Amino acid sequence: MFFHGTSRVNERGHLEIGGVDVVDLAKEYGTPLYIYDVALIRTRARAFKEAFKKHGVKAQVAYASKAFSTVAMVQLVEEEGLSLDVVSGGELYTALKAGFPPERIHFHGNNKSRAELEMALEHRVGCIVVDNFYELQLLEQLSRERETVTDILLRVTPGIEAHTHDYILTGQEDSKFGFDLNNGQAEEALRQARRSGALSVLGIHCHIGSQIFETTGFVLAAQKIFQKIAYWRETYGFVPQVVNLGGGFGIRYTSEDDPLPASQYVENIIEEVKKQVAELGIAMPEIWIEPGRSLVGDAGTTLYSIGSRKEVPNVRHYVAVDGGMSDNIRPALYEAKYEAVLANRVLDANEEVVAIAGKCCESGDMLIWDLPLPKAEAGDYLAVFCTGAYGYSMANNYNRIPRPAVVFVENGEAQLVVKRETYEDLVRLDVPLRARVRK
Ligand SMILES: Cc1ncc(COP(=O)(O)O)c(C=O)c1O
């Protein structure tokens, strides 16, 4: 069994996180419950920042808030001195509510609405990552109306797709995001933006994939980008102040995953950018990255209560929990794998291999297919590890299941940072039928 961060087994044989017994948390806040190990988030954030600092490279580490966006989380990001990547008016609103400095916010998205762009301009976010020609023209128009020059990055697709250990080189990447680097779109975007006078191109952005365990993809992406920069400098005199290589740094969900330390990703990226810059004889740009999962993924644990069982003789033992795809859709969506323990009997010997079922009316609502556990009974608690990224942020009300509460734990203290939804919350936006005259 592998524990992350401050997780450990206490003298009662219970799982403890941040110095707090999770069984006590279940009793106080109910289940399902998302529990975040704040110290581990801080450790992860500092590791990325320190790696740049060690090499004296100017950088911004922007937390990709799509992984888990709440006011408290954004405040924690601010405490750690990171920047913030938002992809919607809602994430931007959350950041502003949290008091996050707008100048350190980067606004992403492949279909930002006029209202979202206006909101970003009104609050003077640090930069807008422009994704397509429609946005380029809209942003130019809005900037001109405000008589302002807007800092932008151009999001490009470098023709590299990376997932875990695989990276694929594609001539023309089939992606809904960004300007293609190979077919002339990125160059045309650069020309249009620079001609506009209302947009200032700070640099180039790319994001090559997710849950990546090797640095090759990032190095290749940097090479592709600098090949173009060499030409753009010759042709247009363009030298980027910023090169943003996105997020996607892998984490350990199960014992099969073997992620690299943050420092390794950062060092290899710096090494390649320095090499490219030296060959071109241009000033070193700032390097920006956007980790999401790798900042919060393994810091999150979901605690469930176990309820019903179903035995299918000689086939499977189903053990059902009081949540499922409503609080963690990743297994259903991507066949994501997780590990878990009985939080109230961590040291008991495993006696059976069970399948953990959610409570949603969907056969695919299975959280874990083969989990060795002690004989689990109703009333036991199951702790599923590494649910901190894309768990709460993708949570939904399927079957009208209220979304769970979220607690932060640190130094023996727990703080409720998102309240559990109530049934009343579920119908808050519903509008009843108008009274009708019955025939
Ligand atoms: C542009 C961009 N940046 C950063 C991220 C964060 O990725 P991860 O959570 O895998 O680090 C994503 C994820 O989709 C993304 O699309």
PDBQT file of the ligand as one rigid body, heavy atoms in Angstrom, charges set to zero:
ROOT
HETATM    1  C1  LIG A 501      -4.287  24.130 -21.835  1.00  0.00    +0.000 C 
HETATM    2  C2  LIG A 501      -4.193  23.241 -20.656  1.00  0.00    +0.000 A 
HETATM    3  N1  LIG A 501      -3.280  23.519 -19.707  1.00  0.00    +0.000 NA
HETATM    4  C3  LIG A 501      -3.161  22.741 -18.614  1.00  0.00    +0.000 A 
HETATM    5  C4  LIG A 501      -3.953  21.637 -18.425  1.00  0.00    +0.000 A 
HETATM    6  C5  LIG A 501      -3.774  20.817 -17.184  1.00  0.00    +0.000 C 
HETATM    7  O1  LIG A 501      -3.430  19.519 -17.450  1.00  0.00    +0.000 OA
HETATM    8  P1  LIG A 501      -3.047  18.530 -16.255  1.00  0.00    +0.000 P 
HETATM    9  O2  LIG A 501      -4.144  18.627 -15.250  1.00  0.00    +0.000 OA
HETATM   10  O3  LIG A 501      -2.973  17.207 -16.883  1.00  0.00    +0.000 OA
HETATM   11  O4  LIG A 501      -1.755  19.030 -15.697  1.00  0.00    +0.000 OA
HETATM   12  C6  LIG A 501      -4.892  21.290 -19.396  1.00  0.00    +0.000 A 
HETATM   13  C7  LIG A 501      -5.741  20.096 -19.235  1.00  0.00    +0.000 C 
HETATM   14  O5  LIG A 501      -6.639  19.804 -19.945  1.00  0.00    +0.000 OA
HETATM   15  C8  LIG A 501      -5.018  22.122 -20.550  1.00  0.00    +0.000 A 
HETATM   16  O6  LIG A 501      -5.913  21.850 -21.501  1.00  0.00    +0.000 OA
ENDROOT
TORSDOF 0
